[in-house]
């Protein structure tokens, strides 16, 4: 099982090139970055984890810009979005960003996507929260057309364009792997139908790990690659359960901090890498 890191890069945290270089030097497999374009001041949608919304949500750097900086100083590190809020993005422009990052990194992109939870944020982008799942399904289908065809076109309810040319094409064939985030049955069904992998939040205990994998299997995804994100790293039993369940990767959650504190925390977490790398 591979171990990566999930975090936010913010305007106050360690720079992405510093973080990425440190991860690769310590043997971590991947860097997954979260996305929020903004946080509406109304704050009507409750934070899914409970309590006040952490400061990092307000200050998140664009993940593709940060991952581009990470790509420039690494050669092996997988570059992931965890997750990109595709329903708040232009489909054609996102296809360009993902393909460009994959091209410049030599095929190291893992495209994690999700429907998000902040309904006011969605609405500010012109997205109706009630149809966000159907929108995401169309966007994923359209992305695959753009990435794999010389002339791509798509005609759906939400995404509609006549034949276009769009380069570069991704290095990874047929396209960068798409991992669908979320722990609901709907997210699992979408991962099985439209994705190349599943990207759930890490379970809090071994029983939760088993429940996640059972849910995936119940929807026909027993063979689907799994990356469980934002594990604490403090409970080896959870990591062991994922390893025993045959998951591809677990990412450890890293709070965004300054450079000195970030490197100190990575030194602590790096001791876990050899135990699961085999």
Backbone as CSV, one residue per row, in Angstrom:
resi,resn,N_x,N_y,N_z,CA_x,CA_y,CA_z,C_x,C_y,C_z
1,UNK,0.838,-1.194,0.000,0.000,0.000,0.000,0.871,1.242,0.000
2,UNK,0.504,2.201,-0.810,1.251,3.459,-0.890,0.703,4.454,0.123
3,UNK,1.577,5.356,0.560,1.176,6.426,1.464,1.457,7.775,0.814
4,UNK,0.441,8.630,0.836,0.596,9.984,0.333,0.187,10.987,1.393
5,UNK,0.053,12.226,0.960,-0.337,13.321,1.846,-1.497,14.075,1.212
6,UNK,-2.512,14.389,2.033,-3.608,15.269,1.620,-3.540,16.545,2.441
7,UNK,-3.697,17.674,1.769,-3.617,18.940,2.493,-4.236,20.053,1.676
8,UNK,-4.295,21.222,2.257,-4.558,22.473,1.559,-3.221,23.197,1.427
9,UNK,-2.971,23.793,0.302,-1.919,24.803,0.213,-2.620,26.149,0.315
10,UNK,-2.162,26.987,1.228,-2.760,28.301,1.429,-1.699,29.382,1.263
11,UNK,-2.162,30.631,1.353,-1.223,31.744,1.239,-0.377,31.907,2.498
12,UNK,-0.633,31.088,3.525,0.142,31.164,4.759,0.939,29.896,5.041
13,UNK,0.763,28.879,4.217,1.407,27.596,4.488,2.710,27.469,3.713
14,UNK,3.383,26.343,3.937,4.601,26.058,3.177,4.294,26.080,1.685
15,UNK,5.213,26.624,0.915,5.015,26.726,-0.533,4.924,25.332,-1.151
16,UNK,4.148,25.186,-2.227,3.958,23.853,-2.804,5.237,23.196,-3.298
17,UNK,6.188,23.989,-3.801,7.432,23.373,-4.269,8.261,22.847,-3.086
18,UNK,8.187,23.521,-1.947,8.885,23.042,-0.752,8.225,21.764,-0.250
19,UNK,6.915,21.775,-0.186,6.160,20.616,0.285,6.395,19.408,-0.618
20,UNK,6.294,19.599,-1.923,6.429,18.480,-2.859,7.819,17.869,-2.814
21,UNK,8.834,18.716,-2.785,10.205,18.192,-2.724,10.423,17.393,-1.444
22,UNK,9.879,17.897,-0.336,10.019,17.193,0.937,9.304,15.847,0.912
23,UNK,8.155,15.778,0.278,7.422,14.510,0.187,8.204,13.483,-0.610
24,UNK,8.715,13.884,-1.741,9.449,12.933,-2.574,10.725,12.474,-1.876
25,UNK,11.402,13.368,-1.201,12.624,12.999,-0.484,12.339,11.989,0.629
26,UNK,11.147,12.036,1.207,10.809,11.155,2.334,10.076,9.895,1.891
27,UNK,9.915,9.715,0.604,9.346,8.477,0.094,7.841,8.427,-0.025
28,UNK,7.165,9.552,0.183,5.721,9.560,0.003,5.382,9.416,-1.483
29,UNK,4.254,8.793,-1.739,3.863,8.465,-3.113,3.137,9.603,-3.816
30,UNK,2.372,10.410,-3.074,1.457,11.327,-3.743,1.179,12.555,-2.884
31,UNK,0.784,13.626,-3.570,0.308,14.848,-2.938,-1.078,15.139,-3.497
32,UNK,-2.084,15.197,-2.602,-3.446,15.525,-2.998,-3.822,16.874,-2.389
33,UNK,-4.312,17.783,-3.241,-4.660,19.125,-2.786,-6.149,19.382,-2.947
34,UNK,-6.707,20.025,-1.936,-8.129,20.365,-1.933,-8.380,21.638,-2.729
35,UNK,-9.660,21.865,-3.048,-10.041,23.051,-3.807,-11.269,23.712,-3.203
36,UNK,-11.190,25.030,-3.038,-12.353,25.887,-2.829,-12.030,27.223,-3.462
37,UNK,-12.850,27.641,-4.413,-12.585,28.904,-5.106,-12.803,30.094,-4.196
38,UNK,-13.746,29.949,-3.252,-14.077,31.015,-2.315,-14.987,30.413,-1.255
39,UNK,-15.238,31.160,-0.208,-16.219,30.769,0.798,-17.226,31.915,0.930
40,UNK,-18.491,31.657,0.578,-19.497,32.720,0.706,-19.623,33.206,2.153
41,UNK,-19.818,34.480,2.306,-19.891,35.073,3.643,-21.146,34.634,4.397
42,UNK,-22.165,34.166,3.685,-23.417,33.797,4.348,-23.247,32.601,5.273
43,UNK,-22.390,31.622,4.878,-22.107,30.425,5.675,-23.378,29.705,6.106
44,UNK,-24.271,29.453,5.154,-25.501,28.718,5.456,-25.274,27.206,5.481
45,UNK,-24.456,26.691,4.581,-24.198,25.248,4.538,-23.324,24.848,5.722
46,UNK,-23.748,23.890,6.519,-22.939,23.486,7.670,-21.688,22.738,7.238
47,UNK,-20.619,22.947,7.948,-19.367,22.236,7.697,-19.586,20.754,7.981
48,UNK,-19.309,19.859,7.026,-19.619,18.437,7.220,-18.939,17.803,8.432
49,UNK,-17.772,18.331,8.818,-17.058,17.756,9.952,-17.542,18.294,11.288
50,UNK,-18.433,19.290,11.241,-18.959,19.882,12.464,-18.113,21.036,12.957
51,UNK,-18.725,21.915,13.705,-18.000,23.046,14.275,-17.776,24.157,13.259
52,UNK,-16.828,25.034,13.588,-16.513,26.161,12.727,-15.680,25.726,11.522
53,UNK,-15.861,26.404,10.440,-15.097,26.099,9.234,-13.644,26.541,9.422
54,UNK,-12.684,25.627,9.257,-11.276,25.986,9.465,-10.795,27.057,8.489
55,UNK,-9.816,27.795,8.942,-9.283,28.928,8.184,-8.769,28.517,6.803
56,UNK,-8.268,27.272,6.669,-7.666,26.856,5.395,-8.668,26.870,4.252
57,UNK,-9.952,26.703,4.534,-10.964,26.731,3.478,-11.071,28.113,2.848
58,UNK,-10.846,29.134,3.628,-10.940,30.502,3.135,-9.717,30.897,2.304
59,UNK,-8.602,30.214,2.509,-7.325,30.709,1.987,-6.671,29.746,0.997
60,UNK,-7.445,28.794,0.469,-6.876,27.759,-0.397,-6.342,28.340,-1.705
61,UNK,-5.131,27.933,-2.052,-4.527,28.270,-3.339,-5.131,27.360,-4.409
62,UNK,-5.246,27.841,-5.630,-5.752,27.010,-6.715,-4.915,25.734,-6.827
63,UNK,-5.548,24.563,-6.817,-4.769,23.322,-6.780,-3.936,23.077,-8.030
64,UNK,-4.408,23.503,-9.194,-3.645,23.240,-10.411,-2.401,24.117,-10.505
65,UNK,-2.502,25.341,-10.006,-1.318,26.198,-9.947,-0.303,25.597,-8.972
66,UNK,-0.787,25.174,-7.786,0.111,24.598,-6.788,0.728,23.289,-7.277
67,UNK,-0.060,22.444,-7.932,0.472,21.177,-8.427,1.438,21.392,-9.588
68,UNK,1.263,22.459,-10.341,2.247,22.791,-11.363,3.594,23.121,-10.754
69,UNK,3.565,23.871,-9.641,4.817,24.164,-8.937,5.421,22.892,-8.377
70,UNK,4.570,21.998,-7.864,5.052,20.725,-7.333,5.666,19.867,-8.425
71,UNK,5.057,19.867,-9.597,5.571,19.060,-10.711,6.968,19.497,-11.126
72,UNK,7.240,20.798,-11.014,8.510,21.340,-11.497,9.706,20.892,-10.676
73,UNK,9.477,20.438,-9.437,10.610,20.090,-8.566,10.621,18.612,-8.190
74,UNK,9.765,17.812,-8.826,9.697,16.378,-8.527,9.718,15.585,-9.828
75,UNK,9.983,14.290,-9.699,10.003,13.427,-10.886,9.105,12.210,-10.754
76,UNK,8.754,11.810,-9.532,7.984,10.596,-9.314,6.657,10.843,-8.598
77,UNK,6.517,11.924,-7.907,5.367,12.180,-7.053,4.072,12.226,-7.862
78,UNK,3.055,11.452,-7.453,1.735,11.548,-8.056,1.089,12.852,-7.623
79,UNK,0.465,13.543,-8.579,-0.112,14.859,-8.348,-1.619,14.751,-8.419
80,UNK,-2.290,14.857,-7.255,-3.716,14.597,-7.208,-4.530,15.780,-6.735
81,UNK,-5.773,15.842,-7.201,-6.744,16.789,-6.661,-7.652,16.013,-5.721
82,UNK,-7.845,16.565,-4.540,-8.601,15.818,-3.534,-9.534,16.705,-2.740
83,UNK,-10.649,17.137,-3.352,-11.047,16.895,-4.727,-11.200,18.214,-5.464
84,UNK,-11.130,18.124,-6.820,-11.495,19.263,-7.650,-13.015,19.365,-7.700
85,UNK,-13.522,20.563,-7.520,-14.977,20.781,-7.543,-15.396,21.076,-8.973
86,UNK,-15.449,20.010,-9.757,-15.681,20.141,-11.191,-16.993,20.823,-11.503
87,UNK,-18.007,20.627,-10.680,-19.307,21.229,-10.951,-19.272,22.755,-10.861
88,UNK,-18.219,23.310,-10.307,-18.052,24.755,-10.227,-17.093,25.276,-11.298
89,UNK,-16.708,24.396,-12.234,-15.688,24.744,-13.215,-16.230,24.627,-14.629
90,UNK,-15.630,25.398,-15.523,-15.902,25.228,-16.945,-15.276,23.917,-17.420
91,UNK,-16.035,23.112,-18.107,-15.576,21.777,-18.485,-14.405,21.828,-19.455
92,UNK,-14.504,22.637,-20.491,-13.449,22.694,-21.502,-12.162,23.253,-20.912
93,UNK,-12.275,24.295,-20.099,-11.086,24.876,-19.489,-10.434,23.907,-18.513
94,UNK,-11.239,23.159,-17.774,-10.674,22.167,-16.855,-9.974,21.053,-17.614
95,UNK,-10.548,20.634,-18.728,-9.872,19.632,-19.566,-8.493,20.123,-19.967
96,UNK,-8.393,21.383,-20.310,-7.103,21.980,-20.683,-6.137,21.982,-19.503
97,UNK,-6.604,22.360,-18.318,-5.725,22.433,-17.147,-5.190,21.062,-16.766
98,UNK,-6.077,20.072,-16.721,-5.650,18.727,-16.336,-4.672,18.162,-17.361
99,UNK,-4.994,18.307,-18.642,-4.118,17.786,-19.693,-2.772,18.502,-19.698
100,UNK,-2.785,19.799,-19.445,-1.521,20.552,-19.406,-0.648,20.091,-18.252
101,UNK,-1.254,19.919,-17.083,-0.490,19.437,-15.928,0.044,18.036,-16.183
102,UNK,-0.764,17.181,-16.779,-0.310,15.828,-17.078,0.830,15.848,-18.092
103,UNK,0.718,16.707,-19.090,1.772,16.836,-20.107,3.079,17.320,-19.478
104,UNK,3.005,18.367,-18.683,4.218,18.962,-18.121,4.841,18.094,-17.028
105,UNK,4.046,17.239,-16.394,4.570,16.377,-15.327,4.985,15.006,-15.827
106,UNK,4.808,14.748,-17.102,5.154,13.443,-17.634,4.164,12.356,-17.267
107,UNK,2.890,12.716,-17.139,1.848,11.718,-16.903,1.646,11.338,-15.461
108,UNK,1.750,12.306,-14.537,1.667,11.979,-13.108,0.382,12.438,-12.427
109,UNK,-0.628,12.820,-13.208,-1.839,13.390,-12.619,-2.838,12.296,-12.255
110,UNK,-3.440,12.433,-11.085,-4.603,11.650,-10.680,-5.703,12.663,-10.400
111,UNK,-6.768,12.604,-11.181,-7.808,13.625,-11.138,-8.935,13.183,-10.213
112,UNK,-8.916,13.703,-8.985,-9.974,13.436,-8.029,-11.059,14.491,-8.136
113,UNK,-12.308,14.060,-8.214,-13.425,14.988,-8.400,-14.521,14.687,-7.383
114,UNK,-15.352,15.691,-7.126,-16.473,15.500,-6.226,-17.529,16.556,-6.453
115,UNK,-18.698,16.360,-5.839,-19.798,17.304,-6.027,-19.773,18.435,-4.999
116,UNK,-18.975,18.272,-3.947,-18.872,19.341,-2.955,-20.053,19.365,-1.986
117,UNK,-19.955,20.265,-1.004,-20.963,20.338,0.048,-21.498,21.749,0.278
118,UNK,-20.787,22.782,-0.220,-21.163,24.163,0.061,-22.094,24.686,-1.030
119,UNK,-23.379,24.660,-0.727,-24.375,24.997,-1.743,-24.303,26.455,-2.187
120,UNK,-23.957,27.357,-1.274,-23.829,28.768,-1.679,-22.665,28.955,-2.647
121,UNK,-21.573,28.229,-2.394,-20.419,28.292,-3.300,-20.812,27.815,-4.693
122,UNK,-21.571,26.721,-4.758,-22.023,26.213,-6.057,-22.867,27.250,-6.787
123,UNK,-23.827,27.823,-6.058,-24.738,28.778,-6.684,-23.994,29.984,-7.243
124,UNK,-22.945,30.413,-6.565,-22.169,31.546,-7.065,-21.496,31.246,-8.403
125,UNK,-21.308,29.964,-8.684,-20.752,29.556,-9.978,-21.846,29.228,-10.999
126,UNK,-23.097,29.466,-10.635,-24.194,29.183,-11.545,-24.660,27.746,-11.536
127,UNK,-24.255,26.974,-10.526,-24.630,25.565,-10.436,-25.807,25.383,-9.489
128,UNK,-26.806,24.658,-9.948,-27.957,24.328,-9.120,-27.591,23.107,-8.274
129,UNK,-27.545,23.244,-6.949,-27.173,22.099,-6.114,-28.047,20.874,-6.328
130,UNK,-29.285,21.076,-6.752,-30.200,19.947,-6.915,-29.812,19.045,-8.080
131,UNK,-29.074,19.577,-9.040,-28.713,18.785,-10.229,-27.203,18.614,-10.356
132,UNK,-26.477,18.810,-9.256,-25.025,18.771,-9.361,-24.502,17.383,-9.718
133,UNK,-25.168,16.336,-9.281,-24.719,14.990,-9.623,-24.864,14.710,-11.107
134,UNK,-25.997,15.078,-11.672,-26.212,14.880,-13.105,-25.233,15.722,-13.918
135,UNK,-24.949,16.936,-13.447,-23.966,17.785,-14.116,-22.597,17.127,-14.107
136,UNK,-22.181,16.616,-12.963,-20.865,15.992,-12.869,-20.756,14.797,-13.814
137,UNK,-21.811,13.997,-13.900,-21.783,12.846,-14.801,-21.523,13.290,-16.243
138,UNK,-22.211,14.338,-16.674,-22.002,14.831,-18.037,-20.601,15.408,-18.213
139,UNK,-20.134,16.135,-17.217,-18.796,16.723,-17.329,-17.730,15.648,-17.468
140,UNK,-17.849,14.573,-16.706,-16.857,13.504,-16.790,-16.882,12.861,-18.177
141,UNK,-18.068,12.647,-18.702,-18.164,12.080,-20.050,-17.566,13.029,-21.090
142,UNK,-17.818,14.328,-20.926,-17.288,15.308,-21.877,-15.765,15.406,-21.783
143,UNK,-15.223,15.367,-20.574,-13.771,15.403,-20.413,-13.104,14.259,-21.168
144,UNK,-13.678,13.077,-21.056,-13.098,11.922,-21.739,-13.111,12.108,-23.250
145,UNK,-14.161,12.716,-23.767,-14.212,13.001,-25.202,-13.100,13.964,-25.604
146,UNK,-12.923,15.028,-24.828,-11.908,16.032,-25.154,-10.511,15.428,-25.095
147,UNK,-10.255,14.604,-24.097,-8.924,14.042,-23.902,-8.566,12.948,-24.902
148,UNK,-9.558,12.280,-25.457,-9.270,11.083,-26.259,-9.556,11.241,-27.744
149,UNK,-10.189,12.321,-28.169,-10.541,12.478,-29.582,-9.863,13.702,-30.183
150,UNK,-9.468,13.574,-31.442,-8.870,14.719,-32.129,-9.895,15.836,-32.274
151,UNK,-11.102,15.486,-32.672,-12.212,16.433,-32.667,-13.254,15.910,-31.688
152,UNK,-13.490,16.686,-30.665,-14.437,16.262,-29.631,-15.699,17.099,-29.705
153,UNK,-16.819,16.457,-29.467,-18.067,17.193,-29.314,-18.920,16.490,-28.271
154,UNK,-19.828,17.262,-27.678,-20.675,16.697,-26.640,-21.977,17.475,-26.603
155,UNK,-23.062,16.735,-26.504,-24.375,17.376,-26.475,-25.209,16.741,-25.374
156,UNK,-25.274,17.442,-24.259,-26.039,16.964,-23.120,-26.953,18.046,-22.600
157,UNK,-27.577,17.753,-21.498,-28.487,18.722,-20.880,-27.729,19.896,-20.289
158,UNK,-26.558,19.615,-19.702,-25.803,20.650,-19.014,-24.527,21.059,-19.748
159,UNK,-23.942,20.140,-20.465,-22.707,20.387,-21.208,-23.010,20.204,-22.680
160,UNK,-22.717,21.227,-23.478,-23.087,21.170,-24.886,-22.074,21.972,-25.706
161,UNK,-21.369,21.282,-26.605,-20.475,22.000,-27.520,-20.324,21.210,-28.815
162,UNK,-20.184,21.960,-29.900,-19.934,21.387,-31.216,-18.473,20.973,-31.321
163,UNK,-18.057,20.327,-32.430,-16.685,19.807,-32.522,-15.619,20.854,-32.221
164,UNK,-14.646,20.437,-31.403,-13.547,21.328,-31.013,-12.221,20.591,-31.141
165,UNK,-11.160,21.374,-31.280,-9.795,20.873,-31.144,-9.280,21.338,-29.785
166,UNK,-8.590,20.459,-29.083,-8.028,20.836,-27.779,-6.758,20.036,-27.530
167,UNK,-5.638,20.726,-27.495,-4.363,20.128,-27.130,-3.761,20.949,-25.982
168,UNK,-2.834,20.372,-25.226,-2.254,19.041,-25.400,-3.218,17.950,-24.952
169,UNK,-3.006,16.751,-25.485,-3.686,15.590,-24.940,-2.868,15.086,-23.749
170,UNK,-3.523,14.441,-22.787,-2.778,13.916,-21.638,-1.731,12.889,-22.059
171,UNK,-0.665,12.808,-21.283,0.350,11.780,-21.500,-0.218,10.406,-21.163
172,UNK,-0.937,10.315,-20.048,-1.540,9.049,-19.610,-2.626,8.643,-20.591
173,UNK,-2.631,7.398,-20.991,-3.629,6.900,-21.925,-4.570,5.923,-21.230
174,UNK,-5.874,6.029,-21.517,-6.486,6.961,-22.452,-6.615,8.376,-21.901
175,UNK,-6.494,8.512,-20.569,-6.548,9.828,-19.941,-6.106,9.650,-18.487
176,UNK,-5.824,10.743,-17.768,-5.481,10.605,-16.349,-6.596,9.888,-15.601
177,UNK,-6.247,9.015,-14.665,-7.288,8.301,-13.934,-8.186,9.262,-13.164
178,UNK,-9.482,9.009,-13.250,-10.485,9.821,-12.566,-10.937,9.056,-11.321
179,UNK,-10.722,9.651,-10.162,-11.158,9.053,-8.903,-12.294,9.915,-8.350
180,UNK,-13.412,9.284,-8.079,-14.591,10.004,-7.601,-14.603,10.019,-6.083
181,UNK,-14.698,11.215,-5.518,-14.705,11.367,-4.072,-16.097,11.252,-3.481
182,UNK,-16.143,11.015,-2.167,-17.410,10.919,-1.453,-17.618,9.548,-0.852
183,UNK,-18.424,9.494,0.208,-18.649,8.227,0.909,-20.106,7.792,0.855
184,UNK,-20.938,8.500,0.119,-22.346,8.129,0.001,-22.515,7.027,-1.037
185,UNK,-23.618,6.289,-0.989,-23.881,5.306,-2.040,-23.883,5.924,-3.440
186,UNK,-24.382,7.161,-3.561,-24.390,7.823,-4.869,-22.970,8.041,-5.375
187,UNK,-22.074,8.438,-4.477,-20.679,8.635,-4.886,-20.040,7.325,-5.307
188,UNK,-20.356,6.254,-4.585,-19.814,4.943,-4.943,-20.318,4.511,-6.312
189,UNK,-21.604,4.677,-6.542,-22.159,4.315,-7.852,-21.500,5.123,-8.961
190,UNK,-21.255,6.401,-8.709,-20.614,7.241,-9.730,-19.178,6.791,-9.976
191,UNK,-18.467,6.428,-8.926,-17.095,5.940,-9.077,-17.056,4.684,-9.934
192,UNK,-17.990,3.768,-9.691,-18.022,2.524,-10.449,-18.404,2.773,-11.902
193,UNK,-19.348,3.665,-12.131,-19.866,3.886,-13.482,-19.000,4.807,-14.308
194,UNK,-18.481,5.856,-13.700,-17.812,6.907,-14.465,-16.320,7.054,-14.152
195,UNK,-15.845,6.431,-13.083,-14.472,6.671,-12.658,-13.549,5.507,-12.892
196,UNK,-12.294,5.754,-12.556,-11.257,4.724,-12.580,-10.816,4.351,-11.176
197,UNK,-11.428,4.984,-10.170,-11.081,4.714,-8.792,-12.024,5.454,-7.865
198,UNK,-11.937,5.114,-6.585,-12.775,5.732,-5.548,-11.875,6.451,-4.563
199,UNK,-12.350,7.631,-4.086,-11.559,8.505,-3.231,-12.366,8.880,-1.984
200,UNK,-12.620,7.941,-1.090,-13.391,8.259,0.120,-12.511,8.897,1.194
201,UNK,-13.133,9.632,2.106,-12.429,10.022,3.318,-12.089,8.767,4.114
202,UNK,-10.938,8.741,4.718,-10.534,7.579,5.500,-11.496,7.363,6.668
203,UNK,-11.807,6.108,6.917,-12.692,5.749,8.020,-11.997,6.010,9.357
204,UNK,-12.761,6.229,10.426,-12.158,6.530,11.725,-11.661,5.306,12.474
205,UNK,-12.096,4.102,12.059,-11.711,2.894,12.785,-11.729,1.716,11.820
206,UNK,-11.149,0.582,12.213,-11.100,-0.579,11.315,-12.469,-1.072,10.873
207,UNK,-13.471,-1.004,11.735,-14.815,-1.424,11.339,-15.341,-0.552,10.209
208,UNK,-15.022,0.730,10.269,-15.427,1.637,9.205,-14.735,1.336,7.891
209,UNK,-13.488,0.903,7.962,-12.765,0.499,6.755,-13.488,-0.654,6.081
210,UNK,-13.840,-1.662,6.872,-14.536,-2.831,6.327,-15.871,-2.429,5.721
211,UNK,-16.583,-1.507,6.393,-17.876,-1.055,5.887,-17.718,-0.341,4.548
212,UNK,-16.676,0.474,4.411,-16.432,1.152,3.141,-16.184,0.151,2.015
213,UNK,-15.332,-0.804,2.264,-14.991,-1.768,1.219,-16.183,-2.669,0.895
214,UNK,-16.992,-2.971,1.896,-18.203,-3.748,1.641,-19.188,-2.949,0.786
215,UNK,-19.301,-1.650,1.056,-20.187,-0.787,0.270,-19.743,-0.755,-1.190
216,UNK,-18.457,-0.629,-1.391,-17.932,-0.604,-2.755,-18.221,-1.920,-3.476
217,UNK,-17.984,-3.016,-2.795,-18.233,-4.323,-3.397,-19.710,-4.523,-3.712
218,UNK,-20.582,-4.023,-2.841,-22.018,-4.185,-3.044,-22.513,-3.462,-4.288
219,UNK,-21.755,-2.458,-4.731,-22.127,-1.712,-5.936,-21.290,-2.122,-7.141
220,UNK,-20.652,-3.275,-7.056,-19.923,-3.806,-8.202,-18.524,-3.264,-8.372
221,UNK,-17.955,-2.668,-7.313,-16.642,-2.052,-7.430,-15.546,-2.758,-6.663
222,UNK,-15.685,-4.052,-6.437,-14.701,-4.765,-5.621,-13.292,-4.647,-6.174
223,UNK,-13.157,-4.542,-7.493,-11.831,-4.450,-8.119,-11.400,-3.016,-8.407
224,UNK,-12.191,-2.042,-8.002,-11.872,-0.642,-8.286,-10.761,-0.161,-7.350
225,UNK,-9.724,0.486,-7.881,-8.678,1.028,-7.003,-9.249,2.046,-6.013
226,UNK,-8.718,2.032,-4.803,-9.195,2.920,-3.743,-8.027,3.706,-3.172
227,UNK,-8.210,5.014,-3.058,-7.323,5.865,-2.279,-8.157,6.491,-1.176
228,UNK,-7.909,6.101,0.056,-8.606,6.672,1.208,-7.825,7.895,1.679
229,UNK,-8.501,9.022,1.835,-7.801,10.278,2.058,-7.932,10.790,3.489
230,UNK,-6.911,11.541,3.880,-6.907,12.320,5.122,-6.978,11.480,6.381
231,UNK,-6.316,10.325,6.387,-6.188,9.546,7.617,-5.309,10.311,8.603
232,UNK,-5.529,10.069,9.881,-4.784,10.840,10.884,-3.326,10.416,10.967
233,UNK,-3.038,9.163,10.669,-1.677,8.666,10.816,-1.336,8.254,12.223
234,UNK,-2.242,8.513,13.160,-1.973,8.183,14.563,-2.531,6.812,14.952
235,UNK,-3.393,6.261,14.106,-4.004,4.974,14.414,-3.528,3.947,13.391
236,UNK,-2.527,3.184,13.773,-1.980,2.179,12.851,-3.012,1.114,12.517
237,UNK,-3.983,0.884,13.402,-4.983,-0.145,13.137,-5.807,0.197,11.897
238,UNK,-6.090,1.486,11.707,-6.830,1.906,10.507,-5.987,1.679,9.259
239,UNK,-4.723,2.071,9.310,-3.842,1.853,8.164,-3.686,0.369,7.880
240,UNK,-3.553,-0.427,8.929,-3.426,-1.873,8.742,-4.678,-2.448,8.087
241,UNK,-5.846,-1.956,8.487,-7.096,-2.467,7.916,-7.185,-2.144,6.434
242,UNK,-6.760,-0.952,6.052,-6.763,-0.616,4.622,-5.759,-1.477,3.867
243,UNK,-4.584,-1.682,4.453,-3.582,-2.520,3.791,-4.092,-3.943,3.618
244,UNK,-4.730,-4.481,4.658,-5.268,-5.834,4.586,-6.423,-5.926,3.591
245,UNK,-7.140,-4.795,3.404,-8.237,-4.758,2.448,-7.793,-4.586,1.009
246,UNK,-6.481,-4.413,0.811,-5.943,-4.332,-0.539,-6.113,-3.004,-1.234
247,UNK,-6.280,-1.922,-0.471,-6.441,-0.631,-1.134,-5.112,-0.185,-1.737
248,UNK,-5.215,0.639,-2.724,-4.042,1.111,-3.453,-3.198,2.082,-2.636
249,UNK,-3.904,2.986,-1.932,-3.196,4.096,-1.285,-4.035,4.660,-0.152
250,UNK,-3.354,5.156,0.876,-3.965,5.985,1.915,-3.170,7.273,1.979
251,UNK,-3.873,8.394,2.036,-3.172,9.654,2.255,-3.369,10.092,3.694
252,UNK,-2.325,10.633,4.262,-2.346,11.137,5.639,-2.666,12.622,5.603
253,UNK,-3.570,13.041,6.457,-3.933,14.445,6.497,-2.816,15.288,7.095
254,UNK,-2.526,16.400,6.448,-1.486,17.324,6.913,-2.090,18.711,7.044
255,UNK,-2.125,19.242,8.258,-2.636,20.591,8.458,-1.703,21.594,7.797
256,UNK,-2.237,22.572,7.067,-1.362,23.577,6.456,-0.709,24.446,7.525
257,UNK,0.619,24.464,7.513,1.402,25.239,8.478,2.569,25.888,7.749
258,UNK,3.343,26.638,8.484,4.552,27.213,7.929,5.572,26.144,7.586
259,UNK,6.621,26.546,6.913,7.594,25.582,6.403,8.259,24.764,7.499
260,UNK,8.689,25.390,8.574,9.397,24.665,9.628,8.498,23.609,10.257
261,UNK,7.264,23.994,10.610,6.344,23.043,11.235,5.925,21.955,10.258
262,UNK,5.781,22.298,8.994,5.411,21.304,7.983,6.490,20.243,7.851
263,UNK,7.731,20.652,7.755,8.826,19.690,7.606,8.977,18.823,8.858
264,UNK,8.756,19.416,10.010,8.833,18.639,11.251,7.742,17.561,11.266
265,UNK,6.530,17.934,10.877,5.442,16.954,10.871,5.680,15.866,9.820
266,UNK,6.210,16.225,8.675,6.500,15.228,7.650,7.568,14.244,8.114
267,UNK,8.527,14.739,8.869,9.538,13.835,9.429,8.884,12.801,10.342
268,UNK,7.887,13.229,11.117,7.184,12.299,11.996,6.396,11.266,11.193
269,UNK,5.678,11.721,10.177,4.835,10.819,9.385,5.649,9.896,8.485
270,UNK,6.835,10.338,8.102,7.646,9.540,7.171,8.035,8.196,7.744
271,UNK,8.021,8.063,9.068,8.354,6.778,9.661,7.352,5.681,9.307
272,UNK,6.149,6.070,8.851,5.142,5.084,8.464,5.368,4.527,7.067
273,UNK,6.085,5.254,6.224,6.201,4.884,4.810,6.810,3.488,4.620
274,UNK,7.944,3.181,5.231,8.537,1.843,4.991,7.656,0.702,5.441
275,UNK,6.840,0.903,6.465,6.014,-0.182,7.010,4.959,-0.639,6.018
276,UNK,4.519,0.244,5.116,3.451,-0.108,4.188,3.924,-0.228,2.745
277,UNK,5.132,0.207,2.504,5.660,0.112,1.136,6.095,-1.310,0.824
278,UNK,6.397,-2.088,1.872,6.771,-3.492,1.668,8.263,-3.655,1.421
